[in-house]
Amino acid sequence: MTRPLRVVFICTQNKLRSPTAEAIFRSLDGWEVTSAGTNRDAETPVSRDLLEWADVAVCMEKRHRDVLRQQFSGALPDDRIVTLGIPDDYEFMDGTLVELLERLVPTRLDAVAPREAV
C-alpha cells in the first residue's frame, strides 16, 4: 500500500489562503495535508520539520517560495516547491479562491509529484 502524498500549503499568516487549501484537500483520498505561514506570528509557522515531513510544499506566492529556499535550504528539494501565484486578496473559503485552488493545485502537483511515484 502506498502512503498518502504529504502536502503542506504555505501562505503568510496561515489564516486565509493556506487554511482554505487545507480544508478543500483534507478529505481527498491519497493526500495528507496541512498548512503553515511564513511569518513568525503565523497561526502555524512553517518549520524545517514540517518541510521535511512534506513531499510537496504549495506556496501561494513567489515570496513564500523564496522564504522556504532562504530560511529552510535543503529541507525540501526546489523541484518539490510549487508556486500558485494567488495574491492575498481573499477571505477564508472565498468562492473564487476555492475555484482557483481546485483548478491549480491538482495540475501543479501532478507535474511535480505523480501519485504513483510517491
Short mmCIF file of the C-alpha atoms (twelve columns), coordinates in Angstrom:
data_MODEL
# 
_entry.id   MODEL 
# 
loop_
_atom_site.group_PDB 
_atom_site.id 
_atom_site.type_symbol 
_atom_site.label_atom_id 
_atom_site.label_alt_id 
_atom_site.label_comp_id 
_atom_site.label_asym_id 
_atom_site.label_seq_id 
_atom_site.Cartn_x 
_atom_site.Cartn_y 
_atom_site.Cartn_z 
_atom_site.pdbx_PDB_model_num 
ATOM 1   C CA . MET A 1   0.000   0.000  0.000   1 
ATOM 2   C CA . THR A 2   1.338   3.431  -0.968  1 
ATOM 3   C CA . ARG A 3   1.410   6.097  1.698   1 
ATOM 4   C CA . PRO A 4   -0.518  9.326  1.116   1 
ATOM 5   C CA . LEU A 5   1.037   12.256 -0.709  1 
ATOM 6   C CA . ARG A 6   2.054   14.722 2.016   1 
ATOM 7   C CA . VAL A 7   1.297   18.325 1.048   1 
ATOM 8   C CA . VAL A 8   1.892   21.486 3.054   1 
ATOM 9   C CA . PHE A 9   0.145   24.650 1.857   1 
ATOM 10  C CA . ILE A 10  2.035   27.867 2.590   1 
ATOM 11  C CA . CYS A 11  0.913   31.495 2.790   1 
ATOM 12  C CA . THR A 12  1.955   34.395 5.032   1 
ATOM 13  C CA . GLN A 13  -0.184  34.264 8.188   1 
ATOM 14  C CA . ASN A 14  -1.783  30.831 7.764   1 
ATOM 15  C CA . LYS A 15  -5.200  32.417 8.301   1 
ATOM 16  C CA . LEU A 16  -6.906  32.631 4.895   1 
ATOM 17  C CA . ARG A 17  -5.365  31.072 1.780   1 
ATOM 18  C CA . SER A 18  -3.416  28.079 3.086   1 
ATOM 19  C CA . PRO A 19  -6.117  27.031 5.604   1 
ATOM 20  C CA . THR A 20  -8.653  27.226 2.754   1 
ATOM 21  C CA . ALA A 21  -6.467  24.905 0.687   1 
ATOM 22  C CA . GLU A 22  -6.059  22.570 3.647   1 
ATOM 23  C CA . ALA A 23  -9.840  22.463 4.157   1 
ATOM 24  C CA . ILE A 24  -10.503 21.764 0.474   1 
ATOM 25  C CA . PHE A 25  -7.975  18.968 0.044   1 
ATOM 26  C CA . ARG A 26  -8.105  17.454 3.560   1 
ATOM 27  C CA . SER A 27  -10.560 14.727 2.596   1 
ATOM 28  C CA . LEU A 28  -9.007  13.861 -0.770  1 
ATOM 29  C CA . ASP A 29  -8.107  10.172 -0.901  1 
ATOM 30  C CA . GLY A 30  -4.395  9.587  -1.087  1 
ATOM 31  C CA . TRP A 31  -3.424  13.004 0.281   1 
ATOM 32  C CA . GLU A 32  -2.366  14.058 3.770   1 
ATOM 33  C CA . VAL A 33  -2.391  17.846 4.057   1 
ATOM 34  C CA . THR A 34  -1.565  20.621 6.466   1 
ATOM 35  C CA . SER A 35  -0.850  24.331 6.220   1 
ATOM 36  C CA . ALA A 36  1.557   26.899 7.630   1 
ATOM 37  C CA . GLY A 37  2.645   30.506 7.300   1 
ATOM 38  C CA . THR A 38  5.984   32.151 6.621   1 
ATOM 39  C CA . ASN A 39  5.606   34.866 9.279   1 
ATOM 40  C CA . ARG A 40  6.841   34.123 12.775  1 
ATOM 41  C CA . ASP A 41  3.450   35.115 14.185  1 
ATOM 42  C CA . ALA A 42  1.518   32.900 11.764  1 
ATOM 43  C CA . GLU A 43  -1.192  30.629 13.186  1 
ATOM 44  C CA . THR A 44  1.176   27.717 12.449  1 
ATOM 45  C CA . PRO A 45  4.645   28.929 11.465  1 
ATOM 46  C CA . VAL A 46  6.436   26.870 8.837   1 
ATOM 47  C CA . SER A 47  9.317   24.799 10.215  1 
ATOM 48  C CA . ARG A 48  12.133  22.621 8.918   1 
ATOM 49  C CA . ASP A 49  10.443  19.551 10.442  1 
ATOM 50  C CA . LEU A 50  7.217   20.324 8.599   1 
ATOM 51  C CA . LEU A 51  9.026   20.718 5.274   1 
ATOM 52  C CA . GLU A 52  10.986  17.515 5.818   1 
ATOM 53  C CA . TRP A 53  7.687   15.720 6.507   1 
ATOM 54  C CA . ALA A 54  6.151   17.000 3.251   1 
ATOM 55  C CA . ASP A 55  6.537   15.569 -0.223  1 
ATOM 56  C CA . VAL A 56  5.490   18.898 -1.719  1 
ATOM 57  C CA . ALA A 57  5.125   22.480 -0.482  1 
ATOM 58  C CA . VAL A 58  2.474   24.512 -2.292  1 
ATOM 59  C CA . CYS A 59  3.179   28.230 -1.915  1 
ATOM 60  C CA . MET A 60  0.555   30.835 -2.648  1 
ATOM 61  C CA . GLU A 61  3.126   33.387 -3.879  1 
ATOM 62  C CA . LYS A 62  6.718   33.523 -5.111  1 
ATOM 63  C CA . ARG A 63  7.773   35.322 -1.934  1 
ATOM 64  C CA . HIS A 64  6.690   32.303 0.139   1 
ATOM 65  C CA . ARG A 65  8.836   30.036 -2.033  1 
ATOM 66  C CA . ASP A 66  11.753  32.436 -1.579  1 
ATOM 67  C CA . VAL A 67  11.395  32.288 2.224   1 
ATOM 68  C CA . LEU A 68  11.453  28.481 2.131   1 
ATOM 69  C CA . ARG A 69  14.576  28.470 -0.021  1 
ATOM 70  C CA . GLN A 70  16.374  31.057 2.135   1 
ATOM 71  C CA . GLN A 71  15.397  30.012 5.645   1 
ATOM 72  C CA . PHE A 72  14.990  26.256 5.176   1 
ATOM 73  C CA . SER A 73  17.522  25.430 2.474   1 
ATOM 74  C CA . GLY A 74  17.691  21.701 1.816   1 
ATOM 75  C CA . ALA A 75  14.593  20.784 3.838   1 
ATOM 76  C CA . LEU A 76  12.675  20.131 0.623   1 
ATOM 77  C CA . PRO A 77  14.179  19.970 -2.876  1 
ATOM 78  C CA . ASP A 78  13.452  23.023 -5.051  1 
ATOM 79  C CA . ASP A 79  11.592  20.864 -7.565  1 
ATOM 80  C CA . ARG A 80  9.147   19.951 -4.774  1 
ATOM 81  C CA . ILE A 81  8.158   23.558 -4.093  1 
ATOM 82  C CA . VAL A 82  5.209   24.715 -6.195  1 
ATOM 83  C CA . THR A 83  4.074   28.320 -6.559  1 
ATOM 84  C CA . LEU A 84  0.443   29.081 -7.445  1 
ATOM 85  C CA . GLY A 85  0.579   32.869 -7.855  1 
ATOM 86  C CA . ILE A 86  -2.504  33.531 -5.712  1 
ATOM 87  C CA . PRO A 87  -2.345  37.000 -4.100  1 
ATOM 88  C CA . ASP A 88  -3.594  37.818 -0.613  1 
ATOM 89  C CA . ASP A 89  -6.941  39.119 -1.907  1 
ATOM 90  C CA . TYR A 90  -9.316  36.505 -0.499  1 
ATOM 91  C CA . GLU A 91  -11.113 35.643 2.703   1 
ATOM 92  C CA . PHE A 92  -11.196 32.130 4.171   1 
ATOM 93  C CA . MET A 93  -13.238 29.816 1.881   1 
ATOM 94  C CA . ASP A 94  -13.955 32.656 -0.601  1 
ATOM 95  C CA . GLY A 95  -15.671 31.088 -3.620  1 
ATOM 96  C CA . THR A 96  -13.176 32.492 -6.123  1 
ATOM 97  C CA . LEU A 97  -10.255 31.268 -4.015  1 
ATOM 98  C CA . VAL A 98  -11.793 27.802 -3.780  1 
ATOM 99  C CA . GLU A 99  -12.214 27.695 -7.573  1 
ATOM 100 C CA . LEU A 100 -8.607  28.787 -8.125  1 
ATOM 101 C CA . LEU A 101 -7.252  26.187 -5.737  1 
ATOM 102 C CA . GLU A 102 -9.393  23.383 -7.169  1 
ATOM 103 C CA . ARG A 103 -8.168  24.268 -10.666 1 
ATOM 104 C CA . LEU A 104 -4.480  24.935 -9.967  1 
ATOM 105 C CA . VAL A 105 -3.425  22.524 -7.232  1 
ATOM 106 C CA . PRO A 106 -4.112  19.139 -8.888  1 
ATOM 107 C CA . THR A 107 -2.481  20.226 -12.146 1 
ATOM 108 C CA . ARG A 108 0.636   21.608 -10.465 1 
ATOM 109 C CA . LEU A 109 1.017   18.624 -8.165  1 
ATOM 110 C CA . ASP A 110 0.594   16.086 -10.956 1 
ATOM 111 C CA . ALA A 111 3.511   17.780 -12.728 1 
ATOM 112 C CA . VAL A 112 5.700   17.630 -9.603  1 
ATOM 113 C CA . ALA A 113 4.649   14.502 -7.725  1 
ATOM 114 C CA . PRO A 114 2.666   11.924 -9.659  1 
ATOM 115 C CA . ARG A 115 0.728   9.913  -7.084  1 
ATOM 116 C CA . GLU A 116 2.145   6.555  -8.170  1 
ATOM 117 C CA . ALA A 117 5.721   7.855  -7.755  1 
ATOM 118 C CA . VAL A 118 5.281   8.871  -4.123  1 
# 
